[in-house]
Amino acid sequence: MKKLLPTSTAGSLPKPSWLAEPETLWSPWKLQDEALIEGQQDALRVSLQEQQLAGIDIVSDGEQSRQHFVTTFIEHLSGVDFEKRKTVKIRDRYDASVPTVVGAVSRQQPVFVEAARFLRQQTRQPIKWALPGPMTMVDTLYDGHYKSREKLAWEFATILNQEAKELEAAGVDIIQFDEPAFNVFFEEVNDWGIAALERAIEGLKCETAVHICYGYGIKANTDWKKTLGSEWRQYEEVFPRLQKSNIDLISLECQNSHVPMELLELIRGKKVMVGAIDVATNSIETPEEVANTLRQALKFVDADKLYPCTNCGMAPLSRGVARGKLTALSAGAEIIRRELSAEGLAY
Ligand SMILES: [Zn+2]
């Protein structure tokens, strides 16, 4: 990207109330069959327009065709039985009833490729598409077949690679893998998690990103955050290995978080999507608050590698709040662009 500090969102945006129950995760669809596809496309248009009006540079579909960032992808795979449910602890944090892996997993047909093609037709701006990461997928299922998290992750990585290659061919500029599990299972991340992610991006020519956050602003996550103490050093465990990986961009939670900014030094050289918008609160950041977070990050991220972003997805927020936050993100980035340009650093 030529523009300095290109803005984007980490993931989901609110869904219109005619498509799904608003301000809810895992919200059921209000339409079916053909009407649902058409509704999702219309919602994508609305979501895209809101990003454009707010001045977001790298746009997405707002995840309008996803009920959930992991489950919707898995629903399209064979080898997973959604009727056979087990309760597991997701990310060592909260119990959830999840589907069971009952046989070899495979992708029978493209999952999001049509929707990505549709987004590509709507805009000339760079587009980013999110997929779940292999480790987070494994952590959102009960495995009754492989009996090995690593083995299953490797299978998912192969499937994700097939999907990613088709998304690239559909014109996606950045493919992002959501890996909140990277913030929890450090030993596994270093052991096989990052390797599985690199398998998922094998052979891609487009840019690739990994999003590692502290989760949506739901109670289980905010309660967990309260137990993490005054300094959140989770990123420290995985950054050294990530810095050496082939991933181009790393998307992080920095706004209102207790992550010490100096940890970003550990991934110097990577492009960093700095979360400058808190998705766990309805209060809208001022542009100056956004700018301040970016200013802190600039001490450890080179200006040409800093991508202002949101901490995580905004699906659980109201549309008004999400709109306000997007606008604040753009305005905050603009403050810093002007400062850099005054210092003679702009292109
Ligand atoms: Zn997130």
Residues whose N, C-alpha, C, O or C-beta is under 5 A from the ligand:
A	BS01	ZN	C213 G215 N311 C312 G313
